[in-house]
Amino acid sequence: MLRLTDLLQKIATTLLNRQYTILVLVILISIGAAVGASHMKFDDGARDLFVSSQPEYQQYERHIAQYPRADTDIIVYAKAPKTFSKPQLEILRDFILDVQLIEGVELAVSIFSLQSYDDKTGEFRNLIDDNLGSEDGIAELLATARNSKLVVAPLIGEDLDETVILLSVDDGLTDIEQAKSALTEIEKLADDVAQSGDMEIQLTGLIPIRDRIINQLTSDQMVMTAIGGLLGLMMSLVMFRSLWIGILNGIAPMVALMLTFGCYGYLGLEMNLITNAVPVLILVLAMADCIHMTYEMRLHAANGSSLADAIPKVLTEMGPPCILAGLTTMLALGGLFYSDSPLIQSFAMAGIIGLFMTMTATIVIHPLVFILTWHFRPVEKAFRQPLKSGRFGGDQLSRATGWLVSKKYRVLAVSIGLTAILLGQFFPIQSNYRFYEFVNDRDEMILTLERAEAISSPTQSLVTSLQTSKQSEQPPEAVMVDLGKAHIAVEKALPDHVVISLYSFRKMIANEIQQDDPAAVDEMLSLLPGRIKDNLISGDGQSFNLSILVSDAPSAEIRRLSERVNTALGEADLEYLEASPATGYTAMAAYVSDQMIWDLAISFLIAAFACPVFIALWFRRWQYGVASILPNVLPILAVGAFLMASGWHLQFASAVALSIAFGVAIDDTVHLLNRLDIERKKPSVTSDAINLSDISRHISPALVTTTLVLSVGLLSTLLSQIPTMSFFGLLCIVIFILALLADLLLLPPIVQILGENKLIRQSKQA
């Protein structure tokens, strides 16, 4: 601790003596950071979110190596004011022809690709041919298309005024950067069709939704950062009642943010659904730390200290707790490395980098701002104004602290009892994940997706591979019998779901041509487009794909469906085929997300134990470490227990929020213990008990101010277009407020119980 104090003293001296040299250096570094920030990339992270060594992910990887991805279709929804007319159908047909010329689009499935069997010629032909006939026959033609036997699900609505077009794209377009060009071309064609055909044409599906999310990430980043910084500045103005102090308090946080963005650009760290919360968090955290220093600076200035005296005092008194608070938050973020997900780990790395920049800005930039502006008369005058703690509720909190200290054993008993109850509610942890949880339920693309699925079928699927060791160009009938057993078993287990396999296609064709001859059926199957055949049978002909279409549902429901599929296949008495566990992106995400959320919960527990130990080592007082446990764990458990009881359970946003908010909330504990340590070491302190009420009166204004700045700054997340981001911000705000109350009301009684008197006497004897 002494070495750190000496270092901070040297920093203060250097800042006072070489202020302009350091200013030039800061400007040059900031310019370099701005260049780095221009290289930042944005991605939704959907493809990397679940990358891990988990067996479910490895199973998914093996499956997509055999078959095309089941989640890469682009869905085009078209609606006319009334039954489609002949001119509208002609325009739609031209649109589909043009779309298939776009690079990356492999197949278009629509009412125009539907086939019917001609008994006379013994061949298949287009159900809707090039000559649409007269306008009077259009409704009958569309009704025939809706009732076609050669389609898994209808492609046109009951009222014949809505249709769905499925565009199967190359797996390379799962990289959203590569998909953007194709999406832009499809959207332009769709807009032209909608305008010329008096129709509503909209795109939806995973790829367009991912593109929408990335666009929202970009706009959110600008809006949340700007609004968050502005709200934090406004709170600073309100609390300090000074325009100049409020403005000066916002300079270092902006520099910290710029340095953070610069590092992200140079290191290749991208903004995604997880890391998007970091910048606004860094901004308000830096502002909160700067407020602690500003508050102490104003106290010293109001008491008549000169700039040369005040800067070293502020840095040596407030520097250590700001550094400790940053390190404990880094420690909480470090717990996220327990997760197997590269995306979660990148979030932890992004947060740690941001926190390091925050500490640098707080220790170096913020004092430099004081020094450079001190001789500007309005600034010095603002700092010399007395600051009354009563404005911030300091007197009321001081009285509450005194009363609670007098009831310290009751307070401790109630706290322990409440913690035990909340622990029982929080554990066992239940996780929850939905495929489209990062998109607002009222988003236009989600509503379009729901309308498209209502017409046709769900667009997500559970898939399983049925492997055979027998390889032949045409699978033997014995294998087909096994495939039929598996297909029927799954249909019985999930009667409300559409099941697709080579067996169902063979059955459809056999019914259409009214023949049971396998050779004739296989001849017709050979006419299917390559993309469809690739989805049914692997390239080596040794395995068969079975898909179960499912709607978006919470991960627990998807896991239950997957287990029912696995059970049905296990009981199907297969002789020639061996079924793999249900997989696909939907099933894999349901299983891996559960483990990942558990890992995030464990990372919180790591932080919950590691931070108190670190605090005890920092202050060299085990009592401080023990005292910090309850006030910081209790708010987290309260929020976690509420999530479990409410049925929301633990999601990615809430799991990350618990770890991050814990690290940030412990900031209040650190500053309160630091003030206690400063008072304990004063020569004037006797063996009488430290007046914890006075400490509360001294520190509570700064703690209340920083909590308000953090909370009000994070209100900007409520403006996010991404619901999980708003949820993250709301949870953090609740935890910050609860943590403030716990630190001011619970920490002093616990410290008193642990025997601060004894610590003082030991210090005096030494």
N, C-alpha and C positions, 0 to 999 in steps of 0.2 A: 504493500500500500504506500509506503514511504517513497519507493522508487517511482511509482506512478505520479505521486504528488510532485516529486522533483521534476519529472518529465513535463508535467503540465505547467509548472512554474517556468521552465525553460521555453515552452511554447508561448506562454504569455509574454515573456521578455522579448522573444523574437518578433512576435506580432507587434509589440509596441515600438520596437526599434527599426524594423524593416518592413513596415506596413505597405509601402508602395512597391517594393520588390515582390512581395508575396501577392499583391493585387495583380501585377502583370502576369505572374505565374498562374494565378487562378483564371485569368482571362484567357490565356493561351490554352490551358487544359480544357476550359469550357468550350472553346472553339473546336478543339479536337473531339470533345464529347458530342458536339452537335453534328459533326461529320459522321461519327459512329452511329448516332441515333437515326440518321437518314437511311441507314442500311438495315434497320429493324424489319423483321418479317412477321406477318400475321398468318396464323393457321388455326383451325378449330381443334386440332389435336386428336380428332376422333379416331384416326387410324393408329396413332401411337399410344392412346390412352391405356389400352389393355395389353400392350406388349410386355411379356413377362415369361418366366420359366414355369408358370403354372401348367399342370398337365392339360387343363381345358384349353389353354391357348395353344399349346403344342399340337393338340388334336385338331384344332381349327386350322392351323397352318398346314397340317398334312392334308386336310380335306380340300382346301383351296388350291393345293398343288395338283389335285386330280380333276377338279371341276371349276368352272367359272364362278366368280363370286356371286352370291345370291342377292346381294344388296346394292347392285350398281345400276339398276334400271332407273331411267328418267321417265317420269310419268307426265303425260300431256293430257290435260282435262279440257274437253270442249263442250260448250253448252250453247244451244240455240234458244231463242225466245219461245219457239214451239217446235213441233216435230221437224227434224232436219228436212230441208228441201233438196231437190236435185242439184241446183247450183251450189248449195253449201257443201253437199257431199263431194261434188267435183273439186271444189276448192280444197277440202280436207284431203282428198286423194292426192292432189298435186303437192300439198304440203308434206305428206308422208314420203312421197317420191323424192322431194328435195332434201328432206331431213336425212334420208339414208345416204345421201352423197356427202354428208359432213364427215370429216375424218374422225374416227373413233366410234361412230355409230355402226354397230354390226347388224342389228336386226330391228325391225319395227313390227310389233304385233298389234293389229287393229282389226276392225270389222272388214277391212279390205283384204286382209290376209287369210280370212276364214275360207275353208275349203268345203266342198260337198262332193259326194261320190256319184258319178254318172254310170248308172247301170248299163246303159247301151254301149258306151265306149270302154267301160271297165277302168276308167281313169278318174283322178281327182281334178276338179276345176275350181276356179274362184267362185265363191258363193255370190259375191257382188262383182259382176264382170265390168268390163270397160264401158259397155253400153248400159246405162242405168235404166233405160226404158222411159216410160212416161211418168209424169209427176204423180199421177193417180196411184201408181203401183209402188211408190217409194215406201209408204208406211208398211205395206205387206212385206216388202223386201227386208226392211229393218227388223221387223218382228221375226222373220225367218232367221236373220243373223243372230238375234238375241237368243233364240231357242236352238241354235246349232248344237249338234251332238259332238262336234269336233273341237270343242273349246273347254278348257278347265273351268272357267268362270265367265259369266257374261261380260261383254265389252261395251254394251249399250244399255241405258237405263230403261225402266219399264215404260216411261212416257215417250221414249224414242227421241228425246231432245238433249240427251247427255251421252257422251261416249268417252272412252278411255283408250289412249294409245300408249303402249309400253315400248320404250326405246332401250334395247339392250346395248350397252356400250362396252368397249374394250376395257379390260381390267386396269390398263394404264391410266384411265381417267379417274381412278380412285384417288390419284394425286390431284388435289383440287386446283393446283396451278395449271396443270395440263387440261383440266376439264373446263376452265374458264372460257377458253376460246370456243369450244364446242357449244357451251351454254349460251354464249353471246350470240352465236349464229342461230341457234334454235329459237331463242327469244325474239330475235329480229324477224324470223320467218313467222313465228306465232303471232306477233303484233300485226304483221301485214295481213295474215289470214283473218284475224279477228276484225280488222278494219274493213276488209273487202267483203267478208262473208257475213257481217252483222252477227258475229258470234263472240262468246267469251272464251278465250284460250289462255290457260294458265299452266305453268310448269310446277311440278312438285316431285317428291321422292328424295332419297337420301342425298344425292349429289347436289341438286338445287338448294336443298335445305342447308347443307354444309356451306355452300357458297354464300347463302343469306347470313349464316352465323358469322362468317369471316368479315363480311361487310359491316355487320353489327358490332363486332369486336373493334374494328377500326374506328367507327364513329363513337362507340362507347368510351374508348380510350381517351379521345379528345374531350368529350363532354364530361366524363367523370373526373378527369384530372383537373380540367378548368373549373368546374363547379365545386369540386372538393376543395381545391385551393382557395377559391373565392369565399366559400362558406367558412373555412378555417380562418381566413383573414378577417372576415366580418366578426367572428367570435373573439378573435384577438383584439379587434378594435373595441368591441363592447366591454370586454373584461378589463382592458388597460385604460379605457376611456381616453385614448390618445391615437390620433391618426398616424403620427410619425412612428410611434412604437409599433403599431400594428403593421405598417408597411415594412419597417426594418425587420420585423419578426418573420416576414415571408420571403426574404431574399435567400437566406441559407437553404431553406427547404426546396426552393426552385432550382438552386445550383445542385443540390443533392439529387433531385429528380433528373436533371440533365446529365449528370455524371453516370447515374444508373442506366439511363437509356443508351448512353454512349457505350458503356460496357456490354450491354445486351447486343448492340449492333456489331461490335468487334468480335464478341465471343460466339455470335450466331444463335443466341438465345431468342426464341420467338415468342410473340404474344399469342396465347391461346386461351381456351376456356378456363384453364386453371391459373395461369400466370397473369391473366388480365387484372386480377385483384391487387397485384403487387404495387404498381405505380401509385395509385391513390392511397394505398396503405402507407407507402414510404413517405409520400408527401405530408400526410397528416401526422405520422410518427415524428418526422423531422420537425414539424411545426410544434408538436407537443414538447419535444426535448428543448427546442429553442425557447419556448415559453418558460420552462423551468429556469433557464439561464437569464432570460430577460427579467423575470420576477426577482431573482436574487440581485441582478445588476441594479434594478430600480430601488431595492431596499438599501443597498450600499450607497447609491447615489443620493437617495433621500436623506441618509444619515450623514451626508457631508463628505463622503470619500471622493478623492480625486480619481481621474481615469486611470492613472498609473497604479493606484492602490486597489481600485475596484476590479480591474481585469484579472490580476493574479488571484484575488480572493474568490471571484466567481468561478474561475477555471478550476482552482484547487478544491473548492467546496462542491461544485456541481458537475465538474468533469467526471470524477469517479462514478457517481451514480448513473450518469448518462451512458458511460461506457459499460458499466455493469448491466444496465437495463438492455442495452444493445446486445451484449454477449448472452444474456439469458434468453432473449428473443431468438438469437441465432441458435442457441442450444435447442430451443423448442422446434425451430425449423430443421435443425440437424436430425431430430427424431424422425422426420419424414423420409430420411434416407433408408429407414427400415423397410419402406415400401419397395416392392419389386418393380414398380412402374417407372420407366425412364421419364415419363411426363411429370409424375409427382416429384421425382428427384430433381428435374429441371426447375420445378416450382421452388423447391427448397434452395437450390443454388441461386435462382433469381432473387429470392428473398434475402439470402445471406449477403449477396453482392449489394443489394439496395440498402441493407442495414449498415454495412461497412461504409457506404457513401454517406449515410445519414450521420453516423458517428463522426466522420471526417468533417462534414459540413457544420455539425454542432460545435465541435472542439476548435476548428480553425476558422471557417468562414464566418460564423455568427459573431465571435469576438472581434474579428477583423471589421465587420460592419459597424460595430460600436465605435471602434477606434477611428475609422475613417469619417464617421459622421458626427462624432462627439463635439467637434468645434463649431458645428452648425448650430447656432443659438437655439432654434426651436426644439432641436433634439435634446440638447442638454437640459433645457427647461422642462421638457416632458419627463425626463428621467428624475429630475430633482423633486418632482411633485410627490408628496406623501401618498402611500398606498394603504388604504384602510382594509384590513382583513374582513371587517364586518360586511363589506359589500358582497363577499363570496360565501357568506354563511359560516365564516371562521369561528365567530363567537358561539353560535348555536352548536356547531360541531364540537367545539371545545367543551361545552357544557355536557353534551351527550357522551363524549369520551370519558369525562370525569365520572358521570353516573354509572356507565358501563364498567369502568375499572373498579368501582366500589362493589359491583355485582359480578366480579370476574369469574368466579367459579360457576355461577349459574349460566353465565354467557358461554363458558366453555362446554358445559354439559349440554346445553341446548344445541350448540354448534355440532358437537360430536353426534348427538342423536339425530339431527337433521341430515348430517352427512351419511349416516348409516341408512336412513330411509331412502335418500336419493340414490345411494349406491345400489340398493335393492331394486329400485325402479329402472336404473340405467342398465344394469346387467341382468340377464344376458343381452348384449347389444344386438339389435335387429337392423339389418341394412335394407336399403331401398334404392333401386336404380331403374330408370325408364329410358328407353332408346332415345326418345325425343325430349328429355327433361331440360335440355339446354335451350329449348324453343318455347316461346309463349303459346299456351293452348289456343289463344285467339289469333295467332299469327295467320296471315292469309294462306301461306303454304300448308300449314297444318289443317286448316279448314278445307282447303282444296283436296288434300290427301284423304281426309275423312269422307268427302263426297265421292272421290274416285273409288275408295275401298267399299263404300256402300253400294256402288254400281257393280263392281267386279268382285274383288276379294282382297284380303289383307296383303300387304306388300312385303312383310317380314316373314321369315320362315325358319323353322327348325329343320335341320338336315341330318341324315345319317347315311353312312356308306355301308353297303352290303358286299363284302369281299368274297371272291371265289378263287380258288387256286387253279381252276380249270380255265384255260385260255383257248378261245376259238373265235373265229370270225362271226359265227352265229351262235349265241348261247344255246345250250341244249335245253330241251323242254323241262328236264328235271330241275334245272336252275330256275327256269321261269316259274315252275310250280312253287319253289321256295320263295321267290320274289313275291308271288301272289299271296302266299301265307303271311309274309311280313307286312305287305300292304294292307291286307284285310285286318290283321291283328291291330295295326295302328289305327285304322279307321274305326274299329270297334272301341278302342281305348279313348279315342278323341272323336266322337260322332259329330261334333259341331264344327269340325275343321276340315278343310279341303286337303287331301293327300295326293301328291303327284309322284309318279314313278313311271318306269318303262311299262310296268304292268297296267297302269291306268291308261296309257296311250294305246297299248295293244288292245285293251278292252274297248276303248272308244272307236278305234278303227274297225275292229271286228263287228261291232254293232252297226257301224255305218255301212260297211260293205256286205253285212249279213253273211259272213263266212267265218268258219272256225278253223280254216286251214292255216296253220302257223306260217307256212311258206308265203302264202298270199299276204298275210298280215305283215310279215317282215319285209316283203317287197314294198308295201306301202310305207312302212316306217323309214325305209331308206330314202324316201323322198322328202323327209322332214329337213328343214334348214339345219345347217351344221351347228349353230348356236344352241338350238333346242336339243339336238342329239348329244352334244357335249354336256348338257345339264342332266342327262338321263343315264349315260354310261361313260365310264372313264375312257381315256384315249387308248389304254392298253387292253380294254375289253374285259378286265378282270374284276371290276366292281361296278355296282349300280347305286345310283343316287336316289334317295327317297326324301321328299320334302313335305313338310307340314306347314301350311300357311297359318300365321298367327297375327293377331293384332298387337299393337304396342301395349304392354302391360308392365306392372312392377316386376322387378327381378325375381321376387319370391314366387309369383305366379308362373313366370317362365320356367323357373327351376322345377316347379311341380309338374308342369306339362312335359318337360324333358324327362323327368323320372318316370312318368306314365308311359312315354314312348319307349324308354329303355326297358321297363318292365314288360310291356307288350311284346317287344322283340325277343326278350329273353324267354318268354313263354310260348313263342310261335313254333317251336319244334322244327327248326330249320336243319336240313341235312347237308346242303351243299354251300350254304352262304353263312358267313359270320358277320354279325352286325356290330358296327362301332357305336360308341355312345353318341347320343344326340349332340350335335354341334351347330355350326353356323354362327354368324356374327351375333345374332340375338341371344342364343344359348350361351355362347362363350362369354359375352358381356355380363350375362346374369350371374354366372359362376365366378368369373374373375373379379367383377366389381365387388361381390360379397367379400372375397378375400382381401381385396385392396382396401375396402372400407374398414375391415377388421385391422389391417396393418396400420391404417391411419389412427385408429383408436388406440392401438398399442403405442404408436409414436407419441400420442398425447400422454399416456402413462409414463413413457420414458422421460418426457419433459417434466411431468409432475414430480418425479422423484429426483431427476438430475438437477433441476433448477434450485431447489432448496439446498441441496448438497453444495452446489456452486456458490450460493449466497453465504453459506456457513464458512466455506473456505475463504471467500473474498474478505469477509469481515473478521475472520478468525474467531468466530463465536458460534458454537453449535446451536445456541439458543435462538439465534437469528434465523438459522435454517429451519429449525423445527417450527418456530413461530410463523413462518411464511407459508406453511403447508395448507392449513385450513382456509385462511382467507382467499387463497387462490384456487384451490380445488373446489371449494363449495360453489362458486358461481358457475363453473364449468359443469359440475354435476347437476345443478339446478336446471340449466338449459338442456343438457343431455336427457335428463329424466323427463322433462316436458316433451321433448321430441319423441321419446319412446311412448309416453302415455297418450300423446295426441294422434299417434298412428302415422306421423310423418317419417319416423324412424331416422336412421343415419344415412344421409346421402353424401355424395362427394363434397358438395359445397359446405354442408354442416360439419363433416368430419375434418375438413381442412380448417374451417373456422374455429373449431374447438382448440386445435393445436396452436394456430396463429394467435387467437385471442388470449390464450393462456400466456404465451410469451409476452404479448403486449401488456396485458393486465398486470403482470408481475412488476411492471415499471413503477406503479404506485407503491408497491411494497418496498422496492429498492430505495425509492426516494425517502419514504418515511423512516426506514431503518438507517439510512445514511444520516438523516437529521438527528435521529436518536444517538447514533455513534458520535456525531460531532458534539452534541450536548454532553455526552458521557465523558468525553475527553477534555472538556474545558477545565482549566485549573480551579475555577470557582465552584465546581460541583462538589458537594459534600457527600457523606455516606447516606444522607437522606434519599428517599425515593425521588427519581427524576419526575418532574411534573409533566406527565404525559398530556395533560390538557393544554399546557403551553405549547408543547411540540405540535399537537394537533392544530392549535390556532395558527402556528407559524406555517405549517406545511400544507394545510387543507386548501387555502386559496389557490396555490399552484396546482394541486392535484385536481381540484374541481375544474379549474380552467383547462388543463390539458385533457381531461376526460370529455369536457364539453367540446373542445376543438376536435378531438378524435371522433366523437359521436356525430357532431354536426357535419364534419368533413365527409364522413362515410355515408351521410344521408344522400350524397350524390350517387351512390350505387343503386338507390331506389329508382333513379332515372334510367337505369340500364334496360336495354331491350332484351337482355338475357335473364330469365327469371332466377336462375341459380346464383347469378351475381347479386341481384337484389336480396335474395335470401341470405347469402353470405354476409353482406353488409349489415342487414338487420340483426342477425345473430351476434355479430361482433359488437354492435352498439349495445345490445342488451347485456352482454358479458362485461363490457367495459364499465357500465353503470353499476352492475352488481359487484364487480371487483372493487370499485371505488368505495362503495358502502361497506363492503367486507373489510377492506384495509383500514378505513377510518373508525369503524365500530367494533371490529373483532380483534384486529392486530394489537392494539394497546392493551386490552385485558389479558391476552395470551402472553405478551411480553412481560407484563407485571407478574403473572403466575410463575413464569420461568425464572424469576428472581433477578431483576435488574439491579436491585440494591447490592446483591452479592457481587455482581460484575463491577460495580463502581468501587466497592471496597478493595477488590483485587487489583483494580487499576491503580488506586491510590497507594497501596502497599508496594506495588512494583515501582 
